């Protein structure tokens, strides 16, 4: 019986790691697509220093493109809390911490672009780094 439980736990861990890898690859594809579009292209140096470039329109357009692409924001720019919850849950297993991160990070700002930047920066600051590392 112990062997079966160990096997099931190991299988669950492998599945979770594979799902995270698929999500990371999906995000890289979305990033590349956003970079390929002149309207959403942003210099990598600007993206790696988001805090200093909060008001840069290139950065805002790019981050909104990524956020919409991964499903964190809807086509109209509104936050999609269910998707945000599911994405955070890929790396955070404690549901109380997931709820705390949503309350802290999923906050509409003055524009969809600023909302996207805040969301990514907040998640990164709180250790949910598979989206981006800034």
Secondary structure, DSSP 8 states (H G I E B T S, - for coil): -HHHHHHHHHHHHHHHHHHHHHHHHHHHHHHHHHHHSTTT---HHHHTTGGGGTT-HHHHHHHHHHHHHHTSB-TTS-B-HHHHHHHHTTT---HHHHHHHHHHH----SSHHHHHHHHHHHHHHTT--SS---
